[in-house]
């Protein structure tokens, strides 16, 4: 298959597609920093750095095989953490129409639409119904479901919504299959270097041999890696970290140390959350803003540690300031999660007979 990635970000979904055997030919992304990171790591893909709304026409990329169009429009408007404009009045929630416009124009054999789980509740499921209805009227069969990244070998609980559509085949069912042994935070990052608050290190050697097959696969035999950037938190914030046990959060901090908060009880459970060594991470998201804490060191997560928890290999380089890199990693679709979906599509495309008209 050959692919086009819309709203490509730093390339997590494209990496998963590539790992599944899809040749991603074109990627479109609006943020210039994310385009730089994408181009650095996907040199054979043509990157169009533009607002998709300004890209008025696309040609089918050259290459043999079925065309697959995939992507995830910006999801902030669908997130359950957004209670202000999480409805059809938010113009950003309508960017899925640009996604469907490209599908209508290119008529690919396969379509994969990805987003946060909250899209199912947004406006009582209005947007999902709109997308499915549009695709079915265009002649596609559809399958939808939720997948937790931890169930497919990613060391992070991150549930995403997937819609898979096929023009002349039956799309695979999107169902969760719990992994026999979940990959833990220690499995994922236990071999990475010891760092301090505010560190900005170039290439560093690994701390020790990999703690798991997962870490060994992401290392791929390398002796060192980059991305050792840690937010420099103020001293009073680092002091708060010292009071939080693994699995704990802001509620473990003495009230006298939280006087910068007008009402600390309004903090959500992910604020000041220290990760647990022997379990998958909570969802990363904006891990700098939430001040997620390393399980054994009194500091935030480094960019490389976050990338490991997202299933990016250590050779994947992120470009930009520390804040930009943190955003790129936190916003990405975990590559191994994407690989799972694309691998099932490839299996259907290669083995099942073509069905009649939808």
N, C-alpha and C positions, 0 to 999 in steps of 0.2 A: 504494500500500500504506500501511497504518497500522501503527505499531510500538510495542512495549513493550520497554524496556531493563531487564534485571534485573542486579543487581550493577553499577550504572551508573558508579561512580567519578566522575571529573571530566567525563565525557561524550565521550571520544574516539570510542567506537564509535557513539554517537548522532550525532555530527557527521558521521562517514562515511556513516551511513544517510541523514541529511538531504541531504548532498551528492549522493547517488545518487537522490534524489527521493522518499524515504520520509518520511511525516509521523509523527514520533515523538510519541506522545500521552502516554505515562506512563513514568516512570523510577523505579526503586526502588534506594536506596543506604543503607547503614547509617551511614556516617561523615558527621557533620553538616557538617564543613568541605567535603567533596567535594560534598555537596548544595548548599551555598551557591555553589560554583563552577559547578556544573551549572545551577542556576536562573538565575544571572547571565547565562550564555551561551546558554541555551535557554528564553527567557521564555514560549514558547507551550506548553511541556511541563509537565504536572503532575508534580511531584517528591514522592515519598513517602519521607520520611527515616525508615527503620525497618529492622529486621532482617527479611529476607524470611520467616524462620521464624514471625514474629509476624503476618504479613499472611495471614490465613486465607482470604480470598476476594478475587477481583478480578473486576470487571465488564469485559466487552469494551468498549473505548473507542469513543465515537461516531465515525462517519466511514465513508465508502464505501471499498471496496477490500479486498483480501486483508489479513488480519492476519498480522504477522510478530513472533514473540517471539525476542529475542536477548539474549546476555549471556555473561559469563565469570566463573564462580564464583572465589573467591580461589584463587590458584595457588601460594602458597608451599609447600604440601604436595606439589605435583607437580614443583617445580623441581629440576633436577639438582644445584643447590648445597645442597639440603637432604638430607642423608644420615642424619638421626637418626630421623625419623618419616615417611618417604616411602613409606607403605604404607596398607593399608585400616584400620589401627588408629588412624590420625589422624582424629579426628572432623571436622576442617575439610575433609578430602577427600571427605566425603559431602554437602557442600552442593549438589552437582549434583542430588541428589534433590529439593531445593526448586525448582530450575529445572524439572525434569520434572513436578513437581506442578502448577506453573502451566500448563505445556503441556497436561497432562491435563485441567485445569479449563476452559481457554479453547479448546482444539482449534484452534489457528491453522493457516492454510494452510502457513505457512513457519516454520521454526525454524533459528536459527544459534547454535551453541555454540562458544565460543572459549576457548582456554587456551594455556599454554606447551607447547612441543614435548615437554617431559619427561613429559607425561601419557601418552604412548605407551609409555614404559618403566616407569612407575610400576606396581609389582606386576605386571610382565609384561603390561601393557596391560589389566589387569582393569577399570579404570574406563571406558575407551573402549568395551570390549565391553559393559559394563552399559548405557551410554547408548544405543549403537546398538541393542541388543536391545530395550530398552524402547520406543524410538521405532518400530521395525519392528513390534512387537506392537500398537502403537497405530495402525498403518496408514500409516506414513510410509516413503517411499523415502529413502535416505541417501547422502551423498557426503562423503568425508573427505580431508584433505590438509594439507600444510605449505606455508606461504608465507613467504618472506623479504621483509620490508618493502623492502629495497634493490632487489628485482626489480620493484617496482611504483612506483618513483620516489621513495621515502623515503630520505633520506641517512643510513641507519642499517641495519646488519645486525641484524635482529630477527626470528627465525623463530617463527611462531605456528601452532598447530594449529586448524583449523576443521572443524566438522561442520555440513553443511547438510542439512536434511530438508524434504521437501515432501509434502503429503498427496495431491494429485491431479495433480501434474506431476512430470517427471523433473528432479531437482536438477542444477545445473551441476557439472562436474568441477572439483575444487579442485587445480589444477596450477600450478606455477611457470612463468612466462614471463619470462626475463631481459630487463631493460630494455636498450635499445640503448646508452644512455649513462647510467651510474649518476650520481646526484647526489652530489657530494662535500661534505665538511664546509665547505670554503671557499665552494662554491656557496651553501650554506645560510646561513652566519653571517658571511660576509666583510664584509657591509655594516653589521653591528651595531656599536654604540659600543665604544670601547676602555674597559675597566674595570680596577679594581684589586681585590686581595684584600679581601674584606669590604665591598665597595660595596653600598649600598642606595639606588638612585636612582629618582626618579619618572620621568615621561615624559622621554625624551631624543630628540633628532633622530638620524636615521640618520647613520652615518659617511660613507657614499658611496652612489652609485647601486647598485642591486642587482647582484650578481655573476652572476645567472642568472635564467632564466625562473621557476624554482622560487621564488627569493627575491622576485621581483617579484609573483608570484601571492599569496604570503603577506602582502606589504605592502599589496596592493590599493590602491595610490595614496596611502597615508598618508605623512605627513612625519615622524612620530615614533611611538614605541611605549613600552610599559612593561615591567615584569618584570626590571629590571636588578638582581637580587639575587644576590650572590655570598657563599658561605660564608666567614667570617673564620677562616682557618686560622692556627695558631700559626707564629711566625717560623721555627722549625726545620723545619716541614713545607714552607713556601715555599722554604726553602733547598734542600730535597731536589728540588723541582720543577726547579730550575735545571740539574740534571745529566741530565735525561731528554730525549732527542731525540724527534722526532715518531715515533710508532709504538713507542716504548720504554715500559718500565714500571719497577717497583721494582728489578729486577735491575741497572738502570743507576746506581742510587744507591750511592755508596761505602759499604762495609760499616760503616765507622766512624760514619756518620751514621744508621744504622738500629739503634742500641743500645736503642731503646725496644721493640723486638720480641724476644721470647724466642728465636724461631727464624724469621728472615726468609724462609728457604727455603720456609716453609709458606704464604706469600702466594700467592694465585692470580694468573694472568696479567693480570686486569683491574685489579689494585690499582696506583695511581699510573700509570695508562696515559695517555700524552699522545696526543691524537687527531692524525691525519694530515690535512693540508690537502687532499690530492688523492685521497682515497678516502672512502667512506662511513664513518660512525662505527661503533665497536663498539656492542653493545647497551647502552643507558643503564642500565636497572634503577635501583638505588640509587646514582645518580652522586655523591651527596655522600659516602656511606660509602666507596665505592670510590676517592674522590678522583680522578675523571677530570679531566684537565688540558686546558686550552685549548691549541690547537695552537701558538700563537705567543706567548701571554702566560702568565706564571708565576702562575696562579691556577686555581681550579676554574671550572666552567661556570656561567654565570648561568641563572636560571630561563627567561628568554626564549631564550637559545641552546639550551637543552635542548628547549624547546617547538618551536623551529624544526627541530631534528633529529628530532622526533616528528611533524612536519608539521602542527602547530597554526598557524592564521593569527595574525598579530600582534594582531588585534583580540580574541583569546580571552584573557580575564582570569582569572587564578588568585587565589583568596582564601585568606588565612591567613598564618601565620608563614612564614619562609623554608623551614624544615624541612618544613612541611605542603605548601607549594607544590611543593617538590622531589619529595616523595612522590607528589603528584597527577600531576605530569608523568611521572615515571619509571614509574608503574604503568599508565599509559594505553595503550590500543590506538592505534597511529598512525592518525589519521583517514583518511589516503589508503589505508592497507592495508584498513581496514574498507570504504571506498568501493568498492574493487576487488571485494570479495566481494558487496556489496549490488548493485552495478551489474550483475554477472552474473546475480544472482537476478532483478532487474528485467527484464533482457533475456529471460530464460526466461518470466517471467510475462506479458510483453507479446507474445511471438511464437510460442511453442510451443503446440500443442494440448494440451488436458487429456487425460490418460491414464486408463485404467480403474482399478478398485480395486487397491490394492497387495496 
